[in-house]
Every structure is written in structure tokens, then in C-alpha cells.
Amino acid sequence: MKRTITVLVNNKSGVLNRMTGLFARRQYNIDSITVGVTENPTISRMTFVVIVDSMENVEQMIKQLHKQVDVLKIKDITDEAIVERELALVRVGATPQQRGEIASLAETFRAQAVDIGKESMTLQITGNNEKIEAFIELVKPYGIQELARTGVTAVNRSSKISADTSRLTLIN
């Protein structure tokens, strides 16, 4: 099963290496990992999508992560309301006659052409894993020349505000 784990860590050299080493020693497969600085430049946010056999393995992994010196906060957000996105750059073969057709297909997925060459186009798409996989399947017939994906990054959804005729109510 896939689980999405977010980890806030001190933004220091070597932290990522220690974290991935921990996963490797425990033989957990990392499906994707993204790391970036947060609104506080001394803290980085890591988002791991890991493949585990059981919830016991997830709990064990979280316990091991808590032992790391630079770890500030860990959260398994898999079952929570989250916003998750991934970016993919897909270079496909495209003759001048095919460019309009490919651009129309890209528009349907809200993808953008970010580079056009004599015999290829590079398209950028963001979205969840299913959207990106569907897009890749549809452009395969044109010949994928290169594919680069960032991996998933995710945050919890904001609280929603619902309008009542007499007052506004905050819903968690």
C-alpha cells in the first residue's frame, strides 16, 4: 500500500541523506520524494510516498524517523483531506502537422507547451498521479522521447467556510 508521509526537518546539509538511508536500511521502497524549503528558511518539508506492506510498518517507520536529530514533525497524511500535485515534463515527437493536434490534447489536460523543436514538443503538466498517467498514455502514440517527473508534494486542505444565511461557520 502507498502512504504519503510529510516530515518537517531542519534545513541542514546531510539531512536528506540520513533520511533516505533510514528508509534503505529498513528496506522501505520510496515511490517518490520531494524536498523544499518552507516559509521558514531554516526548515525544509519532505514529502515521501512510500510503499509498505502494513500499517505496522508505517508506524515503525515513523518511530524511526522521530529518532532523527533534525526531525521536527512527522505526519502520515494519506487518509486526510489533502491537496497533492506532481509536475511532469514530457517531450514527444511532433511534426509540424501534428503540433495542433498535440496542443489541443494538451489543452484538454491543462498542460502547456514549454518548448517546440523541429521534430518534438515538450509539454508541462501538473496534477495528481492519475491525471498525469492518463496524459502520458494519450501522448504515447506520438512517441515519448523523454519524461521527467518531480514526485508528489502535498499539504493538508484548508478549513472550509460554509455560508449559512445567518452566519458563517468554520468547518474542519
N, CA, C and O of each residue as an XYZ file, in Angstrom:
688
protein
N       0.842     -1.178      0.000
C       0.000      0.000      0.000
C       0.881      1.233      0.000
O       1.975      1.226      0.565
N       0.398      2.297     -0.639
C       1.139      3.555     -0.687
C       0.692      4.454      0.454
O      -0.498      4.560      0.751
N       1.659      5.096      1.086
C       1.386      6.047      2.161
C       2.145      7.331      1.867
O       3.272      7.296      1.374
N       1.520      8.464      2.171
C       2.151      9.769      1.983
C       2.521     10.308      3.361
O       1.659     10.524      4.214
N       3.812     10.519      3.558
C       4.345     10.968      4.839
C       5.018     12.319      4.631
O       5.843     12.466      3.729
N       4.673     13.310      5.459
C       5.374     14.590      5.405
C       6.246     14.717      6.650
O       5.861     14.308      7.746
N       7.425     15.292      6.453
C       8.382     15.440      7.533
C       8.960     16.854      7.473
O       9.502     17.270      6.448
N       8.841     17.576      8.565
C       9.500     18.873      8.676
C      10.845     18.639      9.355
O      10.920     17.994     10.401
N      11.904     19.171      8.752
C      13.255     18.955      9.258
C      14.022     20.271      9.260
O      13.656     21.226      8.575
N      15.096     20.298     10.047
C      15.998     21.438      9.989
C      16.638     21.468      8.613
O      17.052     20.430      8.097
N      16.722     22.635      8.023
C      17.282     22.795      6.687
C      18.806     22.809      6.793
O      19.434     23.868      6.802
N      19.389     21.606      6.873
C      20.832     21.453      7.031
C      21.355     20.442      6.021
O      20.623     19.580      5.534
N      22.617     20.570      5.727
C      23.285     19.633      4.833
C      23.295     18.236      5.438
O      23.549     18.079      6.632
N      23.022     17.225      4.624
C      23.098     15.839      5.050
C      21.813     15.239      5.593
O      21.728     14.023      5.768
N      20.808     16.070      5.865
C      19.558     15.556      6.446
C      18.864     14.614      5.465
O      18.419     13.535      5.859
N      18.767     15.001      4.210
C      18.113     14.145      3.216
C      18.828     12.800      3.108
O      18.179     11.757      3.029
N      20.130     12.821      3.105
C      20.905     11.587      3.018
C      20.616     10.660      4.204
O      20.458      9.452      4.026
N      20.547     11.223      5.400
C      20.260     10.402      6.584
C      18.843      9.822      6.522
O      18.611      8.676      6.906
N      17.903     10.634      6.031
C      16.510     10.166      5.943
C      16.380      9.026      4.937
O      15.785      7.994      5.247
N      16.922      9.198      3.757
C      16.802      8.141      2.748
C      17.590      6.902      3.164
O      17.195      5.780      2.845
N      18.696      7.097      3.871
C      19.456      5.958      4.394
C      18.633      5.137      5.375
O      18.713      3.909      5.394
N      17.846      5.826      6.186
C      16.965      5.149      7.136
C      15.950      4.275      6.393
O      15.718      3.128      6.776
N      15.353      4.813      5.340
C      14.397      4.038      4.547
C      15.088      2.826      3.920
O      14.537      1.725      3.912
N      16.290      3.034      3.400
C      17.019      1.940      2.742
C      17.372      0.834      3.738
O      17.213     -0.348      3.434
N      17.849      1.214      4.925
C      18.208      0.201      5.933
C      16.999     -0.632      6.351
O      17.139     -1.816      6.661
N      15.832     -0.030      6.363
C      14.611     -0.732      6.765
C      13.946     -1.416      5.572
O      12.918     -2.075      5.727
N      14.533     -1.262      4.382
C      14.053     -1.849      3.134
C      12.643     -1.381      2.768
O      11.818     -2.163      2.295
N      12.384     -0.087      2.998
C      11.134      0.517      2.545
C      11.395      1.138      1.182
O      12.395      1.829      0.987
N      10.500      0.891      0.251
C      10.655      1.442     -1.085
C      10.063      2.854     -1.139
O       8.894      3.050     -0.808
N      10.861      3.825     -1.550
C      10.376      5.197     -1.728
C       9.871      5.311     -3.160
O      10.648      5.195     -4.108
N       8.578      5.538     -3.315
C       7.977      5.703     -4.638
C       8.296      7.086     -5.189
O       8.611      7.227     -6.370
N       8.216      8.111     -4.339
C       8.627      9.450     -4.735
C       9.016     10.244     -3.501
O       8.585      9.958     -2.385
N       9.841     11.245     -3.738
C      10.280     12.121     -2.661
C      10.440     13.525     -3.215
O      11.015     13.720     -4.286
N       9.930     14.494     -2.483
C      10.153     15.894     -2.832
C      10.630     16.606     -1.575
O      10.212     16.286     -0.462
N      11.507     17.570     -1.774
C      12.060     18.325     -0.657
C      12.146     19.782     -1.076
O      12.555     20.100     -2.192
N      11.758     20.656     -0.171
C      11.889     22.084     -0.443
C      11.810     22.876      0.842
O      11.265     22.419      1.846
N      12.362     24.065      0.791
C      12.340     24.949      1.941
C      10.903     25.423      2.178
O      10.129     25.562      1.231
N      10.553     25.667      3.434
C       9.210     26.124      3.782
C       9.193     27.649      3.863
O      10.128     28.320      3.427
N       8.109     28.181      4.430
C       8.022     29.624      4.624
C       9.091     30.114      5.595
O       9.418     31.301      5.614
N       9.637     29.200      6.403
C      10.747     29.496      7.310
C      12.015     28.933      6.660
O      12.117     27.718      6.490
N      12.974     29.772      6.296
C      14.155     29.285      5.569
C      15.042     28.315      6.348
O      15.944     27.715      5.764
N      14.813     28.149      7.638
C      15.611     27.199      8.416
C      14.968     25.814      8.462
O      15.536     24.884      9.035
N      13.767     25.674      7.851
C      13.025     24.404      7.884
C      12.705     23.951      6.455
O      12.285     24.749      5.617
N      12.911     22.675      6.199
C      12.537     22.073      4.915
C      11.395     21.097      5.138
O      11.255     20.515      6.214
N      10.584     20.928      4.106
C       9.484     19.970      4.136
C       9.807     18.856      3.151
O      10.083     19.105      1.978
N       9.769     17.633      3.645
C       9.977     16.458      2.807
C       8.645     15.738      2.674
O       7.936     15.541      3.660
N       8.312     15.351      1.463
C       7.113     14.550      1.236
C       7.561     13.229      0.630
O       8.107     13.187     -0.472
N       7.325     12.167      1.360
C       7.673     10.820      0.906
C       6.399     10.078      0.543
O       5.431     10.097      1.304
N       6.388      9.433     -0.598
C       5.359      8.450     -0.901
C       6.091      7.118     -0.843
O       6.989      6.850     -1.641
N       5.691      6.287      0.116
C       6.387      5.023      0.345
C       5.431      3.860      0.131
O       4.218      3.984      0.305
N       6.002      2.742     -0.247
C       5.230      1.516     -0.424
C       5.570      0.610      0.752
O       6.725      0.237      0.952
N       4.546      0.265      1.524
C       4.735     -0.571      2.703
C       3.732     -1.724      2.671
O       2.712     -1.661      1.985
N       4.039     -2.766      3.420
C       3.180     -3.941      3.459
C       2.025     -3.807      4.436
O       0.954     -4.376      4.222
N       2.244     -3.047      5.522
C       1.221     -2.991      6.564
C       1.305     -1.679      7.336
O       2.288     -0.945      7.234
N       0.262     -1.398      8.106
C       0.252     -0.208      8.951
C       1.308     -0.323     10.047
O       1.832      0.694     10.502
N       1.625     -1.525     10.471
C       2.674     -1.709     11.473
C       4.010     -1.198     10.934
O       4.791     -0.591     11.666
N       4.265     -1.448      9.646
C       5.492     -0.946      9.032
C       5.511      0.572      8.995
O       6.559      1.183      9.201
N       4.370      1.184      8.736
C       4.279      2.646      8.723
C       4.576      3.183     10.113
O       5.353      4.126     10.267
N       3.966      2.593     11.110
C       4.182      3.037     12.492
C       5.648      2.875     12.891
O       6.209      3.751     13.548
N       6.258      1.787     12.509
C       7.674      1.558     12.805
C       8.543      2.600     12.111
O       9.482      3.131     12.704
N       8.222      2.889     10.848
C       8.980      3.878     10.097
C       8.885      5.254     10.763
O       9.891      5.954     10.882
N       7.691      5.641     11.194
C       7.502      6.932     11.850
C       8.288      6.989     13.158
O       8.876      8.022     13.478
N       8.304      5.899     13.914
C       9.088      5.851     15.154
C      10.571      6.049     14.861
O      11.263      6.765     15.584
N      11.053      5.414     13.802
C      12.463      5.559     13.429
C      12.773      6.985     12.981
O      13.836      7.520     13.299
N      11.861      7.595     12.253
C      12.069      8.976     11.812
C      12.119      9.929     12.997
O      12.911     10.872     13.000
N      11.281      9.694     14.003
C      11.254     10.553     15.194
C      12.602     10.552     15.920
O      12.937     11.520     16.602
N      13.365      9.486     15.779
C      14.656      9.384     16.458
C      15.737     10.247     15.806
O      16.784     10.495     16.406
N      15.483     10.702     14.585
C      16.475     11.505     13.884
C      16.571     12.899     14.515
O      15.551     13.516     14.820
N      17.781     13.382     14.708
C      18.039     14.636     15.415
C      17.358     15.830     14.749
O      16.766     16.658     15.441
N      17.428     15.937     13.432
C      16.921     17.123     12.745
C      15.442     17.077     12.395
O      14.937     18.000     11.755
N      14.736     16.029     12.796
C      13.307     15.912     12.506
C      12.508     16.732     13.513
O      12.680     16.589     14.723
N      11.628     17.597     12.996
C      10.807     18.453     13.846
C       9.379     17.941     13.975
O       8.785     18.010     15.051
N       8.822     17.423     12.869
C       7.424     16.969     12.877
C       7.225     15.956     11.760
O       7.757     16.114     10.661
N       6.456     14.918     12.053
C       6.145     13.872     11.070
C       4.639     13.686     11.050
O       3.979     13.721     12.089
N       4.102     13.487      9.841
C       2.659     13.275      9.730
C       2.368     12.341      8.555
O       2.862     12.551      7.447
N       1.568     11.318      8.807
C       1.054     10.454      7.738
C      -0.249     11.101      7.286
O      -1.243     11.080      8.013
N      -0.245     11.675      6.082
C      -1.420     12.427      5.614
C      -2.241     11.654      4.591
O      -3.128     12.215      3.949
N      -1.949     10.387      4.443
C      -2.608      9.565      3.421
C      -4.128      9.610      3.517
O      -4.809      9.767      2.504
N      -4.658      9.474      4.715
C      -6.108      9.378      4.889
C      -6.761     10.711      5.235
O      -7.930     10.751      5.619
N      -6.013     11.798      5.100
C      -6.550     13.122      5.410
C      -6.957     13.838      4.134
O      -6.616     13.413      3.030
N      -7.689     14.928      4.302
C      -8.046     15.774      3.162
C      -6.803     16.574      2.777
O      -6.352     17.441      3.526
N      -6.257     16.272      1.604
C      -5.013     16.916      1.185
C      -5.128     17.450     -0.239
O      -6.001     17.052     -1.010
N      -4.230     18.351     -0.555
C      -4.026     18.801     -1.927
C      -2.669     18.242     -2.320
O      -1.665     18.529     -1.669
N      -2.635     17.444     -3.384
C      -1.365     16.884     -3.835
C      -1.185     17.173     -5.314
O      -2.137     17.155     -6.094
N       0.050     17.437     -5.675
C       0.375     17.733     -7.060
C       1.716     17.127     -7.411
O       2.572     16.888     -6.558
N       1.860     16.889     -8.699
C       3.107     16.419     -9.270
C       3.288     17.174    -10.572
O       2.308     17.564    -11.207
N       4.515     17.381    -10.970
C       4.828     18.032    -12.237
C       5.511     17.022    -13.138
O       6.359     16.252    -12.689
N       5.141     17.026    -14.402
C       5.814     16.170    -15.375
C       6.150     16.999    -16.605
O       5.355     17.823    -17.056
N       7.327     16.768    -17.131
C       7.735     17.327    -18.420
C       7.834     16.153    -19.383
O       8.552     15.185    -19.130
N       7.106     16.249    -20.490
C       7.032     15.149    -21.447
C       7.422     15.684    -22.824
O       6.739     16.543    -23.381
N       8.532     15.166    -23.369
C       8.917     15.542    -24.729
C       8.428     14.450    -25.666
O       8.796     13.284    -25.526
N       7.595     14.842    -26.622
C       7.031     13.892    -27.583
C       7.450     14.280    -28.993
O       7.721     15.444    -29.287
N       7.496     13.279    -29.851
C       7.751     13.540    -31.257
C       6.573     14.307    -31.837
O       5.418     13.953    -31.602
N       6.869     15.359    -32.596
C       5.790     16.176    -33.156
C       6.247     16.814    -34.448
O       7.099     17.702    -34.456
N       5.672     16.352    -35.530
C       5.936     17.017    -36.804
C       5.119     18.310    -36.830
O       4.180     18.460    -36.048
N       5.460     19.234    -37.709
C       4.668     20.470    -37.777
C       3.171     20.213    -37.988
O       2.343     20.986    -37.506
N       2.815     19.145    -38.695
C       1.411     18.816    -38.931
C       0.725     18.298    -37.664
O      -0.489     18.445    -37.523
N       1.471     17.702    -36.753
C       0.890     17.131    -35.538
C       0.787     18.125    -34.388
O       0.065     17.867    -33.425
N       1.479     19.237    -34.460
C       1.542     20.164    -33.328
C       0.180     20.669    -32.875
O      -0.074     20.765    -31.675
N      -0.692     20.989    -33.811
C      -2.032     21.466    -33.450
C      -2.829     20.409    -32.705
O      -3.508     20.702    -31.721
N      -2.739     19.196    -33.179
C      -3.430     18.073    -32.543
C      -2.901     17.835    -31.125
O      -3.680     17.626    -30.196
N      -1.598     17.867    -30.967
C      -0.984     17.667    -29.653
C      -1.334     18.827    -28.722
O      -1.626     18.614    -27.545
N      -1.304     20.044    -29.244
C      -1.647     21.220    -28.433
C      -3.093     21.149    -27.966
O      -3.394     21.539    -26.838
N      -3.986     20.662    -28.809
C      -5.389     20.505    -28.428
C      -5.545     19.466    -27.325
O      -6.310     19.664    -26.381
N      -4.831     18.379    -27.446
C      -4.840     17.338    -26.427
C      -4.295     17.894    -25.109
O      -4.859     17.648    -24.043
N      -3.202     18.637    -25.192
C      -2.595     19.233    -24.000
C      -3.568     20.193    -23.324
O      -3.675     20.215    -22.098
N      -4.271     20.982    -24.123
C      -5.220     21.957    -23.581
C      -6.319     21.263    -22.771
O      -6.748     21.779    -21.739
N      -6.767     20.115    -23.228
C      -7.790     19.350    -22.524
C      -7.334     18.992    -21.107
O      -8.143     18.952    -20.180
N      -6.035     18.732    -20.945
C      -5.468     18.358    -19.650
C      -4.871     19.561    -18.915
O      -4.251     19.405    -17.863
N      -5.056     20.738    -19.463
C      -4.457     21.970    -18.934
C      -2.935     21.885    -18.880
O      -2.294     22.457    -17.998
N      -2.381     21.169    -19.829
C      -0.928     21.098    -19.969
C      -0.501     22.243    -20.883
O      -1.315     22.810    -21.612
N       0.776     22.568    -20.831
C       1.286     23.674    -21.645
C       2.497     23.218    -22.440
O       3.311     22.425    -21.969
N       2.596     23.736    -23.655
C       3.808     23.513    -24.436
C       4.852     24.488    -23.907
O       4.628     25.699    -23.902
N       5.990     23.965    -23.462
C       7.037     24.821    -22.915
C       8.264     24.889    -23.820
O       9.163     25.699    -23.596
N       8.296     24.024    -24.857
C       9.386     24.059    -25.826
C       8.913     23.372    -27.097
O       8.263     22.327    -27.060
N       9.255     23.984    -28.215
C       8.905     23.389    -29.512
C      10.152     23.362    -30.370
O      10.808     24.384    -30.575
N      10.474     22.164    -30.874
C      11.614     21.999    -31.769
C      11.134     21.588    -33.141
O       9.931     21.554    -33.401
N      12.074     21.273    -34.024
C      11.717     20.878    -35.392
C      10.860     19.611    -35.416
O       9.899     19.519    -36.180
N      11.213     18.642    -34.579
C      10.536     17.345    -34.604
C      10.006     16.911    -33.245
O       9.704     15.734    -33.047
N       9.886     17.856    -32.295
C       9.384     17.474    -30.975
C       8.751     18.663    -30.265
O       8.949     19.817    -30.644
N       7.991     18.353    -29.236
C       7.387     19.349    -28.339
C       7.598     18.860    -26.919
O       7.521     17.662    -26.644
N       7.867     19.803    -26.013
C       7.936     19.461    -24.600
C       6.728     20.068    -23.923
O       6.473     21.268    -24.027
N       5.986     19.221    -23.226
C       4.752     19.626    -22.563
C       4.934     19.550    -21.055
O       5.591     18.647    -20.538
N       4.347     20.506    -20.365
C       4.377     20.537    -18.904
C       2.967     20.291    -18.397
O       2.013     20.922    -18.852
N       2.844     19.368    -17.450
C       1.535     19.082    -16.867
C       1.687     18.953    -15.356
O       2.657     18.378    -14.862
N       0.711     19.499    -14.631
C       0.678     19.339    -13.182
C      -0.667     18.737    -12.809
O      -1.671     18.955    -13.487
N      -0.670     17.990    -11.742
C      -1.913     17.395    -11.266
C      -1.614     16.201    -10.388
O      -0.477     15.977     -9.973
N      -2.658     15.441    -10.115
C      -2.447     14.237     -9.311
C      -1.895     13.125    -10.203
O      -1.852     13.253    -11.426
N      -1.484     12.055     -9.578
C      -0.852     10.944    -10.285
C      -1.735     10.387    -11.399
O      -1.243     10.087    -12.486
N      -3.022     10.248    -11.141
C      -3.936      9.674    -12.134
C      -4.032     10.559    -13.377
O      -4.043     10.049    -14.498
N      -4.101     11.867    -13.191
C      -4.172     12.795    -14.322
C      -2.907     12.701    -15.174
O      -2.979     12.653    -16.402
N      -1.766     12.677    -14.520
C      -0.506     12.617    -15.258
C      -0.370     11.294    -15.994
O       0.062     11.268    -17.147
N      -0.733     10.200    -15.345
C      -0.677      8.886    -16.005
C      -1.594      8.850    -17.230
O      -1.211      8.323    -18.275
N      -2.798      9.406    -17.106
C      -3.740      9.429    -18.233
C      -3.174     10.254    -19.387
O      -3.287      9.860    -20.548
N      -2.574     11.382    -19.072
C      -1.990     12.231    -20.111
C      -0.852     11.499    -20.822
O      -0.767     11.524    -22.050
N       0.006     10.858    -20.065
C       1.126     10.124    -20.653
C       0.624      9.031    -21.589
O       1.176      8.840    -22.672
N      -0.412      8.320    -21.181
C      -0.978      7.274    -22.041
C      -1.490      7.849    -23.363
O      -1.328      7.228    -24.413
N      -2.105      9.028    -23.314
C      -2.656      9.621    -24.530
C      -1.594     10.167    -25.481
O      -1.818     10.207    -26.691
N      -0.444     10.586    -24.955
C       0.602     11.111    -25.848
C       1.599     10.032    -26.280
O       2.456     10.297    -27.123
N       1.506      8.836    -25.727
C       2.416      7.750    -26.109
C       2.450      7.477    -27.609
O       3.528      7.243    -28.155
N       1.303      7.500    -28.297
C       1.345      7.214    -29.737
C       2.227      8.182    -30.542
O       2.658      7.846    -31.644
N       2.496      9.368    -30.005
C       3.360     10.327    -30.703
C       4.835     10.003    -30.483
O       5.707     10.532    -31.173
N       5.098      9.141    -29.531
C       6.471      8.751    -29.230
C       7.058      9.624    -28.132
O       7.446     10.766    -28.379
N       7.122      9.089    -26.928
C       7.718      9.840    -25.836
C       9.233      9.733    -25.961
O       9.801      8.643    -25.904
N       9.873     10.882    -26.132
C      11.320     10.920    -26.276
C      12.019     11.087    -24.933
O      13.130     10.598    -24.728
N      11.352     11.782    -24.028
C      11.921     11.973    -22.698
C      10.792     12.304    -21.730
O       9.818     12.965    -22.087
N      10.948     11.828    -20.495
C       9.934     12.053    -19.467
C      10.641     12.332    -18.152
O      11.516     11.569    -17.739
N      10.268     13.418    -17.493
C      10.811     13.746    -16.174
C       9.646     14.096    -15.262
O       8.779     14.894    -15.619
N       9.636     13.484    -14.071
C       8.562     13.729    -13.098
C       9.169     14.157    -11.778
O      10.244     13.693    -11.395
N       8.469     15.049    -11.083
C       9.003     15.573     -9.826
C       8.715     14.687     -8.640
O       9.472     14.709     -7.670
N       7.665     13.917     -8.676
C       7.201     13.219     -7.486
C       6.129     14.066     -6.821
O       5.961     15.243     -7.140
N       5.419     13.461     -5.907
C       4.267     14.097     -5.265
C       4.724     15.055     -4.179
O       5.642     14.756     -3.415
N       4.076     16.205     -4.119
C       4.179     17.077     -2.964
C       2.758     17.331     -2.496
O       1.844     17.419     -3.316
N       2.558     17.452     -1.189
C       1.197     17.531     -0.662
C       1.140     18.365      0.606
O       2.108     18.450      1.361
N      -0.015     18.980      0.821
C      -0.317     19.699      2.062
C      -1.754     19.394      2.438
O      -2.564     19.014      1.593
N      -2.060     19.565      3.712
C      -3.443     19.396      4.149
C      -4.309     20.485      3.538
O      -3.857     21.608      3.316
N      -5.555     20.138      3.272
C      -6.507     21.131      2.774
C      -6.802     22.144      3.858
O      -6.709     21.842      5.047
N      -7.159     23.350      3.439
C      -7.559     24.390      4.375
C      -8.909     24.047      4.957
O      -9.649     23.238      4.398
N      -9.231     24.666      6.085
C     -10.582     24.539      6.628
C     -11.524     25.186      5.640
O     -11.172     26.174      4.996
N     -12.710     24.641      5.517
C     -13.685     25.177      4.571
C     -14.640     26.107      5.295
O     -14.969     25.898      6.462
N     -15.077     27.132      4.588
C     -16.060     28.046      5.155
C     -17.371     27.806      4.434
O     -17.437     27.855      3.206
N     -18.418     27.545      5.213
C     -19.720     27.307      4.624
C     -20.634     28.473      4.969
O     -20.662     28.929      6.112
N     -21.362     28.942      4.007
C     -22.229     30.097      4.219
C     -23.604     29.649      4.698
O     -24.278     28.865      4.030
N     -24.001     30.138      5.828
C     -25.335     29.939      6.380
C     -26.012     31.298      6.228
O     -25.326     32.320      6.232
N     -27.311     31.339      6.097
C     -27.988     32.618      5.891
C     -27.785     33.585      7.042
O     -27.814     34.797      6.832
N     -27.578     33.079      8.268
C     -27.441     33.982      9.405
C     -25.992     34.221      9.825
O     -25.682     35.266     10.395
N     -25.092     33.255      9.546
C     -23.696     33.428      9.969
C     -22.789     32.511      9.145
O     -23.265     31.612      8.452
N     -21.496     32.747      9.227
C     -20.514     31.888      8.595
C     -20.024     30.888      9.620
O     -19.762     31.245     10.768
N     -19.901     29.641      9.214
C     -19.457     28.583     10.110
C     -18.173     27.977      9.574
O     -18.081     27.651      8.391
N     -17.196     27.827     10.431
C     -15.928     27.197     10.056
C     -16.081     25.684     10.198
O     -16.468     25.190     11.257
N     -15.777     24.956      9.129
C     -15.884     23.502      9.121
C     -14.478     22.932      8.982
O     -13.733     23.319      8.082
N     -14.117     22.020      9.868
C     -12.790     21.382      9.771
C     -12.882     20.117      8.978
O     -11.876     19.435      8.784
